[in-house]
Amino acid sequence: MYRLSAQDNGLYFFYDRPDVKRCQVCRALLSKWEEDLACIPIVKPPKYDASYSYDGVLVVNERFREVVEAKGITGLEFRPLQGHVFAARSSMSVQFDAVRRGTRFIKRCDTCGQYESVVGATPIYLLSGEAIPERGFAKTDLEFGSSDEKSPMSCVGMKRLANFRRPGCGALIYSP
């Protein structure tokens, strides 16, 4: 299993948006992954095939999506955005072992139940019996970071790593 990360692309999808659902007390996003991302103008497409917004959205171009589909890689869903790019998110979730990893949960909101920060994501520890498909992507059930940037860790099975380690697939970063 490898942890997938990528360069930042300079985009924000939730910053200063009055239309997103937030907790009245702590201002945490309540349904981040159900919010409309396509309403955000993307004037200049990101320069990488895959990159992350500052608030944790994986943005990919058509070339990345074509490689995923052509190679039969599973576990990614694509939502169209402006600027001919897509938001990609794993459809498969695996359980993260926060106890074994020593993850810290900081400042829980009594109203929404979310934490201001979740720290301690790497290295990734999965609960016993959890596995990343050899032919696909998965995300952790926990989201890490602070505020709007909280997002799950993205993981990829080892057999498919070679598909993205070729020229033209962008600035993806893999950590065992």
C-alpha positions as CSV (number, residue, x, y, z in Angstrom):
1,M,0.0,0.0,0.0
2,Y,1.1,3.5,-0.8
3,R,-0.2,6.8,0.5
4,L,-1.0,9.2,-2.3
5,S,-0.3,12.9,-2.1
6,A,0.2,15.6,-4.7
7,Q,1.3,19.3,-5.1
8,D,-1.1,22.1,-4.0
9,N,-2.9,23.8,-6.9
10,G,-3.7,27.1,-5.3
11,L,-7.5,26.5,-5.3
12,Y,-10.0,26.8,-2.5
13,F,-13.5,25.3,-2.8
14,F,-15.0,26.3,0.6
15,Y,-13.2,29.5,1.6
16,D,-15.6,32.4,2.3
17,R,-18.7,30.6,0.9
18,P,-22.0,31.5,2.6
19,D,-23.8,28.7,0.8
20,V,-22.0,25.7,2.5
21,K,-23.4,24.0,5.6
22,R,-21.4,24.8,8.7
23,C,-21.8,24.2,12.4
24,Q,-23.3,27.3,14.1
25,V,-20.8,27.0,17.0
26,C,-17.4,25.9,15.6
27,R,-18.0,26.7,11.9
28,A,-16.8,23.2,10.7
29,L,-18.1,22.0,7.4
30,L,-21.0,19.6,8.0
31,S,-21.3,18.0,4.6
32,K,-18.0,18.8,2.8
33,W,-18.1,16.1,0.3
34,E,-21.7,16.7,-0.7
35,E,-21.3,20.4,-1.4
36,D,-21.4,21.8,-4.9
37,L,-17.8,22.1,-6.1
38,A,-18.7,22.9,-9.7
39,C,-19.8,26.4,-8.8
40,I,-16.2,27.5,-8.1
41,P,-14.6,29.2,-11.2
42,I,-11.3,27.6,-12.3
43,V,-9.9,30.2,-14.6
44,K,-6.6,28.5,-15.1
45,P,-6.5,24.7,-15.0
46,P,-3.9,23.3,-12.5
47,K,-0.5,22.6,-14.2
48,Y,-0.4,19.0,-12.8
49,D,-2.5,16.0,-13.9
50,A,-3.4,15.6,-10.2
51,S,-3.2,18.1,-7.4
52,Y,-4.9,19.1,-4.2
53,S,-6.8,22.2,-3.3
54,Y,-5.8,23.9,0.0
55,D,-9.0,22.5,1.4
56,G,-8.3,18.8,0.5
57,V,-10.0,18.3,-2.8
58,L,-8.1,16.1,-5.3
59,V,-8.4,17.8,-8.7
60,V,-7.4,15.8,-11.8
61,N,-7.4,16.4,-15.5
62,E,-8.9,14.4,-18.3
63,R,-5.6,12.6,-19.0
64,F,-5.5,11.3,-15.4
65,R,-9.1,10.1,-15.6
66,E,-8.4,8.4,-18.9
67,V,-5.4,6.4,-17.4
68,V,-7.6,5.3,-14.5
69,E,-10.4,4.1,-16.8
70,A,-8.1,2.5,-19.4
71,K,-6.1,0.5,-16.9
72,G,-9.2,-0.7,-15.0
73,I,-8.2,1.0,-11.8
74,T,-11.1,0.9,-9.3
75,G,-12.2,3.1,-6.4
76,L,-12.2,6.6,-7.8
77,E,-15.3,8.7,-8.6
78,F,-15.0,11.8,-10.8
79,R,-17.2,14.9,-10.4
80,P,-16.9,17.5,-13.2
81,L,-15.7,20.9,-12.3
82,Q,-15.2,24.1,-14.2
83,G,-12.2,24.4,-16.4
84,H,-12.4,20.9,-17.8
85,V,-11.1,19.2,-14.7
86,F,-12.6,16.8,-12.2
87,A,-12.8,16.4,-8.4
88,A,-11.6,12.8,-7.7
89,R,-12.5,11.0,-4.5
90,S,-12.3,7.4,-3.5
91,S,-15.5,5.5,-3.3
92,M,-14.0,2.9,-1.0
93,S,-13.3,3.5,2.6
94,V,-10.9,1.6,4.9
95,Q,-10.8,1.8,8.7
96,F,-7.8,3.7,10.1
97,D,-6.2,2.4,13.4
98,A,-6.0,5.7,15.4
99,V,-5.0,3.9,18.6
100,R,-2.0,2.1,17.1
101,R,-0.9,5.2,15.2
102,G,-1.4,7.5,18.2
103,T,-3.6,9.9,16.4
104,R,-4.7,12.9,18.5
105,F,-8.2,14.4,18.4
106,I,-8.1,18.1,19.4
107,K,-11.0,20.2,20.6
108,R,-14.3,18.3,20.0
109,C,-17.3,20.5,19.3
110,D,-20.3,19.5,21.6
111,T,-22.7,20.7,18.9
112,C,-21.6,18.9,15.7
113,G,-19.2,16.3,17.2
114,Q,-16.4,17.2,14.9
115,Y,-12.8,17.9,16.0
116,E,-11.1,21.2,15.3
117,S,-8.0,19.2,14.4
118,V,-7.0,15.5,13.9
119,V,-3.3,15.0,14.0
120,G,-1.2,11.9,13.3
121,A,-2.0,10.3,9.9
122,T,1.3,9.0,8.8
123,P,2.5,6.4,8.6
124,I,-0.9,4.9,7.9
125,Y,-2.1,2.1,10.1
126,L,-5.2,0.2,9.1
127,L,-7.3,-1.9,11.4
128,S,-6.5,-5.6,11.3
129,G,-8.2,-7.2,8.2
130,E,-8.4,-3.9,6.3
131,A,-6.7,-3.9,2.9
132,I,-6.3,-1.6,-0.1
133,P,-7.4,-3.3,-3.4
134,E,-4.4,-4.3,-5.5
135,R,-6.1,-2.7,-8.4
136,G,-7.4,0.5,-6.9
137,F,-7.7,3.4,-4.6
138,A,-9.2,3.8,-1.1
139,K,-9.6,6.5,1.5
140,T,-9.3,6.4,5.3
141,D,-12.5,6.6,7.3
142,L,-10.9,9.4,9.4
143,E,-10.1,12.9,8.0
144,F,-6.9,14.6,9.1
145,G,-5.9,18.2,9.4
146,S,-7.6,21.3,10.7
147,S,-10.6,23.4,9.8
148,D,-11.7,23.2,6.1
149,E,-8.5,21.3,5.1
150,K,-9.6,18.1,6.9
151,S,-9.6,15.3,4.4
152,P,-9.0,11.5,4.4
153,M,-5.7,10.0,3.5
154,S,-5.7,8.5,-0.1
155,C,-4.2,5.1,-0.6
156,V,-3.4,3.1,-3.7
157,G,-2.7,-0.6,-4.1
158,M,0.9,-1.5,-5.1
159,K,0.1,-3.2,-8.4
160,R,-1.3,-0.1,-9.9
161,L,1.4,2.3,-8.7
162,A,3.4,1.7,-11.9
163,N,0.6,3.3,-14.0
164,F,1.2,6.7,-12.4
165,R,5.0,6.5,-12.3
166,R,5.4,7.3,-15.9
167,P,6.1,10.6,-17.7
168,G,3.0,12.7,-18.1
169,C,1.1,11.6,-15.1
170,G,1.9,14.7,-13.0
171,A,3.4,15.4,-9.7
172,L,1.9,12.5,-7.6
173,I,3.9,11.6,-4.5
174,Y,3.8,8.1,-3.1
175,S,4.9,7.0,0.3
176,P,5.0,3.4,1.4
